[in-house]
Structure formats: C-alpha cells, structure tokens
Amino acid sequence: MTERLAVDGGTIAYEVTGSGPLIVLAHGVGDSRAAYRAVVPQLVAAGHRV
C-alpha cells in the first residue's frame, strides 16, 4: 500500500513491506519506485523490511 509523507514543497510517496532490518531504496530524478519492483521481493525474502 502506498503511504504519503508531506514535506516542505511537496509529498513523498513510499511503500513499506517485510520485517527485519530496514533498507531504504531511493531512486534518482526521472525514475520511479518501479525501478525496484524486481529486487524488493528478494530483499524481503532475505529477512529485510524495505
């Protein structure tokens, strides 16, 4: 599920899945969360929260 965080000048959309140590994935300008769709399930399966 997509969550949103209000910040000065805009909004940051994010998703959290899994449990365990947190890994934050941040894409660059012109990209989107979709860039990590293939790797997130692997990180969750390895015991991380992403």
ZASE-318483 format. One record per atom (N, C-alpha, C, O): y, x, z; residue in three letters; atom name; chain. Coordinates in Angstrom, 1 decimal, always signed. Example, Ala and Ser with C-alpha at 12.3 -4.5 7.8 and 13.67 -1.06 7.14 Angstrom:
y:-5.7, x:+13.2, z:+7.8, residu:ALA, atome:N, chaine:A $
y:-4.5, x:+12.3, z:+7.8, residu:ALA, atome:CA, chaine:A $
y:-3.3, x:+13.2, z:+7.8, residu:ALA, atome:C, chaine:A $
y:-3.3, x:+14.2, z:+8.5, residu:ALA, atome:O, chaine:A $
y:-2.2, x:+12.8, z:+7.1, residu:SER, atome:N, chaine:A $
y:-1.1, x:+13.7, z:+7.1, residu:SER, atome:CA, chaine:A $
y:+0.0, x:+12.9, z:+7.9, residu:SER, atome:C, chaine:A $
y:+1.1, x:+13.4, z:+8.0, residu:SER, atome:O, chaine:A $
END
This chain:
y:-1.2, x:+0.8, z:+0.0, residu:MET, atome:N, chaine:A $
y:+0.0, x:+0.0, z:+0.0, residu:MET, atome:CA, chaine:A $
y:+1.2, x:+0.9, z:+0.0, residu:MET, atome:C, chaine:A $
y:+1.3, x:+1.9, z:+0.7, residu:MET, atome:O, chaine:A $
y:+2.2, x:+0.5, z:-0.8, residu:THR, atome:N, chaine:A $
y:+3.4, x:+1.3, z:-0.9, residu:THR, atome:CA, chaine:A $
y:+4.4, x:+0.9, z:+0.3, residu:THR, atome:C, chaine:A $
y:+4.7, x:-0.2, z:+0.5, residu:THR, atome:O, chaine:A $
y:+4.9, x:+2.0, z:+1.0, residu:GLU, atome:N, chaine:A $
y:+5.9, x:+1.8, z:+2.0, residu:GLU, atome:CA, chaine:A $
y:+7.2, x:+2.4, z:+1.5, residu:GLU, atome:C, chaine:A $
y:+7.2, x:+3.1, z:+0.5, residu:GLU, atome:O, chaine:A $
y:+8.3, x:+2.0, z:+2.1, residu:ARG, atome:N, chaine:A $
y:+9.6, x:+2.5, z:+1.7, residu:ARG, atome:CA, chaine:A $
y:+10.4, x:+3.0, z:+2.9, residu:ARG, atome:C, chaine:A $
y:+10.3, x:+2.4, z:+4.0, residu:ARG, atome:O, chaine:A $
y:+11.1, x:+4.1, z:+2.7, residu:LEU, atome:N, chaine:A $
y:+11.9, x:+4.7, z:+3.7, residu:LEU, atome:CA, chaine:A $
y:+13.4, x:+4.7, z:+3.2, residu:LEU, atome:C, chaine:A $
y:+13.6, x:+5.4, z:+2.2, residu:LEU, atome:O, chaine:A $
y:+14.3, x:+4.1, z:+3.9, residu:ALA, atome:N, chaine:A $
y:+15.7, x:+4.1, z:+3.5, residu:ALA, atome:CA, chaine:A $
y:+16.3, x:+5.4, z:+3.9, residu:ALA, atome:C, chaine:A $
y:+16.2, x:+5.8, z:+5.1, residu:ALA, atome:O, chaine:A $
y:+17.0, x:+6.1, z:+3.0, residu:VAL, atome:N, chaine:A $
y:+17.7, x:+7.4, z:+3.3, residu:VAL, atome:CA, chaine:A $
y:+19.1, x:+7.3, z:+2.7, residu:VAL, atome:C, chaine:A $
y:+19.4, x:+6.4, z:+1.9, residu:VAL, atome:O, chaine:A $
y:+20.0, x:+8.2, z:+3.1, residu:ASP, atome:N, chaine:A $
y:+21.3, x:+8.2, z:+2.5, residu:ASP, atome:CA, chaine:A $
y:+21.2, x:+8.3, z:+1.0, residu:ASP, atome:C, chaine:A $
y:+20.7, x:+9.3, z:+0.5, residu:ASP, atome:O, chaine:A $
y:+21.8, x:+7.3, z:+0.3, residu:GLY, atome:N, chaine:A $
y:+21.8, x:+7.4, z:-1.1, residu:GLY, atome:CA, chaine:A $
y:+20.6, x:+6.8, z:-1.8, residu:GLY, atome:C, chaine:A $
y:+20.6, x:+6.9, z:-3.1, residu:GLY, atome:O, chaine:A $
y:+19.7, x:+6.3, z:-1.1, residu:GLY, atome:N, chaine:A $
y:+18.6, x:+5.7, z:-1.9, residu:GLY, atome:CA, chaine:A $
y:+17.4, x:+5.3, z:-1.0, residu:GLY, atome:C, chaine:A $
y:+17.5, x:+5.1, z:+0.2, residu:GLY, atome:O, chaine:A $
y:+16.2, x:+5.2, z:-1.6, residu:THR, atome:N, chaine:A $
y:+15.0, x:+4.8, z:-0.9, residu:THR, atome:CA, chaine:A $
y:+13.9, x:+5.7, z:-1.4, residu:THR, atome:C, chaine:A $
y:+13.8, x:+6.1, z:-2.6, residu:THR, atome:O, chaine:A $
y:+13.0, x:+6.1, z:-0.5, residu:ILE, atome:N, chaine:A $
y:+11.8, x:+6.9, z:-0.8, residu:ILE, atome:CA, chaine:A $
y:+10.6, x:+6.0, z:-0.7, residu:ILE, atome:C, chaine:A $
y:+10.4, x:+5.4, z:+0.4, residu:ILE, atome:O, chaine:A $
y:+9.8, x:+5.9, z:-1.8, residu:ALA, atome:N, chaine:A $
y:+8.6, x:+5.2, z:-1.7, residu:ALA, atome:CA, chaine:A $
y:+7.4, x:+6.1, z:-1.5, residu:ALA, atome:C, chaine:A $
y:+7.4, x:+7.2, z:-2.0, residu:ALA, atome:O, chaine:A $
y:+6.5, x:+5.7, z:-0.6, residu:TYR, atome:N, chaine:A $
y:+5.4, x:+6.6, z:-0.3, residu:TYR, atome:CA, chaine:A $
y:+4.1, x:+5.8, z:+0.0, residu:TYR, atome:C, chaine:A $
y:+4.2, x:+4.6, z:+0.3, residu:TYR, atome:O, chaine:A $
y:+3.0, x:+6.4, z:+0.0, residu:GLU, atome:N, chaine:A $
y:+1.7, x:+5.8, z:+0.3, residu:GLU, atome:CA, chaine:A $
y:+1.0, x:+6.7, z:+1.3, residu:GLU, atome:C, chaine:A $
y:+1.1, x:+8.0, z:+1.2, residu:GLU, atome:O, chaine:A $
y:+0.3, x:+6.2, z:+2.3, residu:VAL, atome:N, chaine:A $
y:-0.5, x:+7.0, z:+3.2, residu:VAL, atome:CA, chaine:A $
y:-1.9, x:+6.4, z:+3.2, residu:VAL, atome:C, chaine:A $
y:-2.1, x:+5.2, z:+3.3, residu:VAL, atome:O, chaine:A $
y:-2.9, x:+7.4, z:+3.1, residu:THR, atome:N, chaine:A $
y:-4.3, x:+7.0, z:+3.1, residu:THR, atome:CA, chaine:A $
y:-5.1, x:+8.0, z:+3.8, residu:THR, atome:C, chaine:A $
y:-4.7, x:+9.2, z:+3.9, residu:THR, atome:O, chaine:A $
y:-6.2, x:+7.7, z:+4.4, residu:GLY, atome:N, chaine:A $
y:-7.1, x:+8.6, z:+5.1, residu:GLY, atome:CA, chaine:A $
y:-6.7, x:+8.8, z:+6.5, residu:GLY, atome:C, chaine:A $
y:-5.9, x:+8.1, z:+7.0, residu:GLY, atome:O, chaine:A $
y:-7.5, x:+9.7, z:+7.1, residu:SER, atome:N, chaine:A $
y:-7.2, x:+10.1, z:+8.5, residu:SER, atome:CA, chaine:A $
y:-7.5, x:+11.6, z:+8.7, residu:SER, atome:C, chaine:A $
y:-8.1, x:+12.2, z:+7.8, residu:SER, atome:O, chaine:A $
y:-7.0, x:+12.1, z:+9.7, residu:GLY, atome:N, chaine:A $
y:-7.1, x:+13.6, z:+10.0, residu:GLY, atome:CA, chaine:A $
y:-5.8, x:+14.3, z:+9.8, residu:GLY, atome:C, chaine:A $
y:-4.7, x:+13.6, z:+9.8, residu:GLY, atome:O, chaine:A $
y:-5.8, x:+15.6, z:+9.6, residu:PRO, atome:N, chaine:A $
y:-4.6, x:+16.4, z:+9.4, residu:PRO, atome:CA, chaine:A $
y:-3.9, x:+15.9, z:+8.2, residu:PRO, atome:C, chaine:A $
y:-4.4, x:+15.6, z:+7.1, residu:PRO, atome:O, chaine:A $
y:-2.5, x:+15.8, z:+8.3, residu:LEU, atome:N, chaine:A $
y:-1.7, x:+15.2, z:+7.3, residu:LEU, atome:CA, chaine:A $
y:-1.4, x:+16.3, z:+6.2, residu:LEU, atome:C, chaine:A $
y:-1.1, x:+17.4, z:+6.5, residu:LEU, atome:O, chaine:A $
y:-1.5, x:+15.9, z:+4.9, residu:ILE, atome:N, chaine:A $
y:-1.0, x:+16.7, z:+3.8, residu:ILE, atome:CA, chaine:A $
y:+0.0, x:+15.8, z:+3.1, residu:ILE, atome:C, chaine:A $
y:-0.2, x:+14.7, z:+2.7, residu:ILE, atome:O, chaine:A $
y:+1.2, x:+16.4, z:+2.9, residu:VAL, atome:N, chaine:A $
y:+2.3, x:+15.7, z:+2.2, residu:VAL, atome:CA, chaine:A $
y:+2.4, x:+16.3, z:+0.8, residu:VAL, atome:C, chaine:A $
y:+2.5, x:+17.5, z:+0.6, residu:VAL, atome:O, chaine:A $
y:+2.3, x:+15.4, z:-0.2, residu:LEU, atome:N, chaine:A $
y:+2.4, x:+15.8, z:-1.6, residu:LEU, atome:CA, chaine:A $
y:+3.7, x:+15.2, z:-2.2, residu:LEU, atome:C, chaine:A $
y:+4.0, x:+14.1, z:-2.1, residu:LEU, atome:O, chaine:A $
y:+4.5, x:+16.1, z:-2.7, residu:ALA, atome:N, chaine:A $
y:+5.9, x:+15.7, z:-3.2, residu:ALA, atome:CA, chaine:A $
y:+6.0, x:+16.2, z:-4.7, residu:ALA, atome:C, chaine:A $
y:+5.9, x:+17.4, z:-5.0, residu:ALA, atome:O, chaine:A $
y:+6.2, x:+15.2, z:-5.5, residu:HIS, atome:N, chaine:A $
y:+6.3, x:+15.5, z:-7.0, residu:HIS, atome:CA, chaine:A $
y:+7.7, x:+16.0, z:-7.3, residu:HIS, atome:C, chaine:A $
y:+8.7, x:+15.8, z:-6.5, residu:HIS, atome:O, chaine:A $
y:+7.9, x:+16.6, z:-8.4, residu:GLY, atome:N, chaine:A $
y:+9.2, x:+17.0, z:-8.9, residu:GLY, atome:CA, chaine:A $
y:+10.0, x:+15.9, z:-9.6, residu:GLY, atome:C, chaine:A $
y:+9.5, x:+14.8, z:-9.8, residu:GLY, atome:O, chaine:A $
y:+11.2, x:+16.3, z:-10.0, residu:VAL, atome:N, chaine:A $
y:+12.0, x:+15.4, z:-10.8, residu:VAL, atome:CA, chaine:A $
y:+11.4, x:+15.0, z:-12.1, residu:VAL, atome:C, chaine:A $
y:+10.8, x:+15.9, z:-12.8, residu:VAL, atome:O, chaine:A $
y:+11.4, x:+13.8, z:-12.4, residu:GLY, atome:N, chaine:A $
y:+10.8, x:+13.3, z:-13.7, residu:GLY, atome:CA, chaine:A $
y:+9.3, x:+13.0, z:-13.6, residu:GLY, atome:C, chaine:A $
y:+8.7, x:+12.6, z:-14.6, residu:GLY, atome:O, chaine:A $
y:+8.7, x:+13.2, z:-12.5, residu:ASP, atome:N, chaine:A $
y:+7.3, x:+12.9, z:-12.3, residu:ASP, atome:CA, chaine:A $
y:+7.2, x:+11.7, z:-11.3, residu:ASP, atome:C, chaine:A $
y:+8.2, x:+11.2, z:-10.9, residu:ASP, atome:O, chaine:A $
y:+6.0, x:+11.3, z:-11.0, residu:SER, atome:N, chaine:A $
y:+5.8, x:+10.2, z:-10.1, residu:SER, atome:CA, chaine:A $
y:+4.5, x:+10.4, z:-9.2, residu:SER, atome:C, chaine:A $
y:+3.8, x:+11.4, z:-9.4, residu:SER, atome:O, chaine:A $
y:+4.3, x:+9.5, z:-8.3, residu:ARG, atome:N, chaine:A $
y:+3.1, x:+9.6, z:-7.4, residu:ARG, atome:CA, chaine:A $
y:+1.8, x:+9.6, z:-8.2, residu:ARG, atome:C, chaine:A $
y:+0.8, x:+10.1, z:-7.8, residu:ARG, atome:O, chaine:A $
y:+1.9, x:+9.1, z:-9.4, residu:ALA, atome:N, chaine:A $
y:+0.7, x:+9.0, z:-10.3, residu:ALA, atome:CA, chaine:A $
y:+0.1, x:+10.4, z:-10.6, residu:ALA, atome:C, chaine:A $
y:-1.0, x:+10.5, z:-10.9, residu:ALA, atome:O, chaine:A $
y:+1.0, x:+11.4, z:-10.5, residu:ALA, atome:N, chaine:A $
y:+0.5, x:+12.8, z:-10.7, residu:ALA, atome:CA, chaine:A $
y:-0.6, x:+13.2, z:-9.8, residu:ALA, atome:C, chaine:A $
y:-1.3, x:+14.1, z:-10.0, residu:ALA, atome:O, chaine:A $
y:-0.7, x:+12.6, z:-8.6, residu:TYR, atome:N, chaine:A $
y:-1.6, x:+12.9, z:-7.6, residu:TYR, atome:CA, chaine:A $
y:-2.8, x:+12.0, z:-7.5, residu:TYR, atome:C, chaine:A $
y:-3.7, x:+12.1, z:-6.6, residu:TYR, atome:O, chaine:A $
y:-2.9, x:+11.0, z:-8.3, residu:ARG, atome:N, chaine:A $
y:-4.0, x:+10.0, z:-8.3, residu:ARG, atome:CA, chaine:A $
y:-5.4, x:+10.6, z:-8.3, residu:ARG, atome:C, chaine:A $
y:-6.3, x:+10.1, z:-7.6, residu:ARG, atome:O, chaine:A $
y:-5.6, x:+11.7, z:-9.0, residu:ALA, atome:N, chaine:A $
y:-6.9, x:+12.3, z:-9.1, residu:ALA, atome:CA, chaine:A $
y:-7.3, x:+13.1, z:-7.8, residu:ALA, atome:C, chaine:A $
y:-8.4, x:+13.2, z:-7.4, residu:ALA, atome:O, chaine:A $
y:-6.3, x:+13.7, z:-7.2, residu:VAL, atome:N, chaine:A $
y:-6.5, x:+14.7, z:-6.1, residu:VAL, atome:CA, chaine:A $
y:-6.6, x:+14.0, z:-4.8, residu:VAL, atome:C, chaine:A $
y:-7.3, x:+14.4, z:-3.8, residu:VAL, atome:O, chaine:A $
y:-5.8, x:+12.9, z:-4.6, residu:VAL, atome:N, chaine:A $
y:-5.8, x:+12.2, z:-3.3, residu:VAL, atome:CA, chaine:A $
y:-7.2, x:+11.8, z:-2.8, residu:VAL, atome:C, chaine:A $
y:-7.5, x:+12.1, z:-1.6, residu:VAL, atome:O, chaine:A $
y:-8.0, x:+11.1, z:-3.6, residu:PRO, atome:N, chaine:A $
y:-9.4, x:+10.8, z:-3.1, residu:PRO, atome:CA, chaine:A $
y:-10.2, x:+12.0, z:-2.6, residu:PRO, atome:C, chaine:A $
y:-11.0, x:+11.9, z:-1.7, residu:PRO, atome:O, chaine:A $
y:-10.0, x:+13.1, z:-3.3, residu:GLN, atome:N, chaine:A $
y:-10.7, x:+14.3, z:-2.9, residu:GLN, atome:CA, chaine:A $
y:-10.2, x:+14.8, z:-1.6, residu:GLN, atome:C, chaine:A $
y:-11.1, x:+15.3, z:-0.7, residu:GLN, atome:O, chaine:A $
y:-8.9, x:+14.8, z:-1.3, residu:LEU, atome:N, chaine:A $
y:-8.4, x:+15.2, z:+0.0, residu:LEU, atome:CA, chaine:A $
y:-8.8, x:+14.3, z:+1.1, residu:LEU, atome:C, chaine:A $
y:-9.1, x:+14.8, z:+2.2, residu:LEU, atome:O, chaine:A $
y:-8.8, x:+13.0, z:+0.8, residu:VAL, atome:N, chaine:A $
y:-9.3, x:+12.0, z:+1.8, residu:VAL, atome:CA, chaine:A $
y:-10.8, x:+12.2, z:+2.2, residu:VAL, atome:C, chaine:A $
y:-11.1, x:+12.2, z:+3.3, residu:VAL, atome:O, chaine:A $
y:-11.6, x:+12.5, z:+1.1, residu:ALA, atome:N, chaine:A $
y:-13.0, x:+12.7, z:+1.3, residu:ALA, atome:CA, chaine:A $
y:-13.3, x:+14.0, z:+2.1, residu:ALA, atome:C, chaine:A $
y:-14.3, x:+14.1, z:+2.8, residu:ALA, atome:O, chaine:A $
y:-12.3, x:+14.9, z:+2.1, residu:ALA, atome:N, chaine:A $
y:-12.4, x:+16.2, z:+2.8, residu:ALA, atome:CA, chaine:A $
y:-11.9, x:+16.0, z:+4.2, residu:ALA, atome:C, chaine:A $
y:-11.9, x:+17.0, z:+5.0, residu:ALA, atome:O, chaine:A $
y:-11.5, x:+14.8, z:+4.6, residu:GLY, atome:N, chaine:A $
y:-11.1, x:+14.6, z:+6.0, residu:GLY, atome:CA, chaine:A $
y:-9.6, x:+14.7, z:+6.3, residu:GLY, atome:C, chaine:A $
y:-9.2, x:+14.9, z:+7.4, residu:GLY, atome:O, chaine:A $
y:-8.8, x:+14.5, z:+5.3, residu:HIS, atome:N, chaine:A $
y:-7.3, x:+14.6, z:+5.4, residu:HIS, atome:CA, chaine:A $
y:-6.7, x:+13.2, z:+5.3, residu:HIS, atome:C, chaine:A $
y:-7.2, x:+12.3, z:+4.7, residu:HIS, atome:O, chaine:A $
y:-5.5, x:+13.1, z:+5.9, residu:ARG, atome:N, chaine:A $
y:-4.6, x:+12.0, z:+5.7, residu:ARG, atome:CA, chaine:A $
y:-3.6, x:+12.5, z:+4.7, residu:ARG, atome:C, chaine:A $
y:-3.0, x:+13.5, z:+4.8, residu:ARG, atome:O, chaine:A $
y:-3.3, x:+11.7, z:+3.6, residu:VAL, atome:N, chaine:A $
y:-2.5, x:+12.1, z:+2.5, residu:VAL, atome:CA, chaine:A $
y:-1.4, x:+11.1, z:+2.3, residu:VAL, atome:C, chaine:A $
y:-0.5, x:+11.2, z:+1.5, residu:VAL, atome:O, chaine:A $
END
